[in-house]
């Protein structure tokens, strides 16, 4: 076949050599598969990824075509020229490959001007070495061969193996980029390893062809590259797209299919939801793995609250449908950390609420003592009776009390910037009652003192209490009681926080959600700001407070979300 046509070979042998036909079939199918896959590759929405994969398919197909032409064209000179063209086209596949890998993995290497110039320079140098081979003969040599069928054998020279090493080194860079992306989304790397093996397998054929007459001594890499490109396009396109989307952002990403079954997730999502990494989660319904996410997706706005590292974080959930061409694949769920924005929004809501409370106090609560004061002044002017002056002084005292509590409410609602470890034992002793659980909590000492004092005052005002005296207490709590009321402070189970409770008349269930409202009071002369201040202090710390019933039927206040620290033996408080 060095110079004979197919017709001459058929006439001389009585038929087409099956090995020769096999070579034509192998390279021909590779070329047709590559060119036929271009249409599907054009469906990729990402422009640069699409450009890279289409370029890889076209150059791989062109490389395979050059091998078919090498076997078909007559004459040594024509075969040598076609083979050289194939070498140039084949080396260009590495450029398309790196372009695809960079674009697919979200990098910008393919846009870097310096790297592009370097790539062009390397390409031109290698092309020059290949094209000038007839002058130096360092890349390949030709000779007639009879096995496995008559053909023009190509003997690879040292420069071929140098360029081959460079090519595979550059290809390895692309594989590394893909491997890193697979690891980012916690996707099994076995499929990638299989593709790498298929792409690298032709090197063995090269070596066998170089060392033995069993195979024709040419480059077989075009088949491996074609298998990879077509495999990405048809077998792994949806998986590659899902992996690319999941790994395209540093924010947590979860991908589900059209039936809400888990498909992919990235490392950030796995860090946020460890349950994703459990065996067998892929393919399971999203609600069974992370039910909180499934629930929030049905709300508007879709904001998820999570406790991370002892602090409350807020994530905005957004969904984006995606497809391969016209075929729906599923939805991408993106988690954007909006903690700062959400905290600002909630603080603004609290400030607006406090402004409404202030307006209510000014327009209502202060108006009554002002009217009394006006009446007392009118009475004093008309009669001079000292009783009118006493009524006026009482009205002034009432207004002063309201104003003091109102200012306290405004101050206590401000966010806490810094906290320190505070001993409940010491602080509660100073406030009035005692807790003896050897625990410390992260809090602002002055505001925590105000919180405890207001809770103690609430217990006293709703039950006549004399001088406190120590009474026996259950484990982890110490009581202080008087003739009519006992107050107890203790830790909540699992270190969730602490409680303050009494054995007074308690709070009716229907009123427990109202007691923290500004101005709410059941005592004559009370301002109704005591528990409102308690709520503001708790929220400023990031805590939650709830009113419930103690075991004795009295009032119980549970403060949760508190960061606690248990004192070690011998450690100073």
HELIX and SHEET records of a PDB file:
HELIX    1   1 UNK A    6  UNK A   13  1                                   8    
HELIX    2   2 UNK A   18  UNK A   41  1                                  24    
HELIX    3   3 UNK A   47  UNK A   72  1                                  26    
HELIX    4   4 UNK A   76  UNK A  104  1                                  29    
HELIX    5   5 UNK A  109  UNK A  111  5                                   3    
HELIX    6   6 UNK A  113  UNK A  131  1                                  19    
HELIX    7   7 UNK A  133  UNK A  136  1                                   4    
HELIX    8   8 UNK A  158  UNK A  184  1                                  27    
HELIX    9   9 UNK A  190  UNK A  211  1                                  22    
HELIX   10  10 UNK A  221  UNK A  230  1                                  10    
HELIX   11  11 UNK A  231  UNK A  235  3                                   5    
HELIX   12  12 UNK A  237  UNK A  246  1                                  10    
HELIX   13  13 UNK A  267  UNK A  272  1                                   6    
HELIX   14  14 UNK A  274  UNK A  277  5                                   4    
HELIX   15  15 UNK A  286  UNK A  289  1                                   4    
HELIX   16  16 UNK A  291  UNK A  296  1                                   6    
HELIX   17  17 UNK A  339  UNK A  360  1                                  22    
HELIX   18  18 UNK A  361  UNK A  365  3                                   5    
HELIX   19  19 UNK A  366  UNK A  383  1                                  18    
HELIX   20  20 UNK A  386  UNK A  412  1                                  27    
HELIX   21  21 UNK A  424  UNK A  431  1                                   8    
HELIX   22  22 UNK A  445  UNK A  461  1                                  17    
HELIX   23  23 UNK A  493  UNK A  495  5                                   3    
HELIX   24  24 UNK A  509  UNK A  511  5                                   3    
HELIX   25  25 UNK A  530  UNK A  541  1                                  12    
SHEET    1   A 2 UNK A 140  UNK A 145  0                                        
SHEET    2   A 2 UNK A 151  UNK A 156 -1                                        
SHEET    1   B 5 UNK A 262  UNK A 265  0                                        
SHEET    2   B 5 UNK A 252  UNK A 257 -1                                        
SHEET    3   B 5 UNK A 327  UNK A 337 -1                                        
SHEET    4   B 5 UNK A 311  UNK A 324 -1                                        
SHEET    5   B 5 UNK A 303  UNK A 308 -1                                        
SHEET    1   C 3 UNK A 420  UNK A 423  0                                        
SHEET    2   C 3 UNK A 439  UNK A 443 -1                                        
SHEET    3   C 3 UNK A 564  UNK A 566 -1                                        
SHEET    1   D 6 UNK A 469  UNK A 471  0                                        
SHEET    2   D 6 UNK A 477  UNK A 481 -1                                        
SHEET    3   D 6 UNK A 486  UNK A 491 -1                                        
SHEET    4   D 6 UNK A 497  UNK A 502 -1                                        
SHEET    5   D 6 UNK A 555  UNK A 560 -1                                        
SHEET    6   D 6 UNK A 544  UNK A 549 -1                                        
END                                                                             
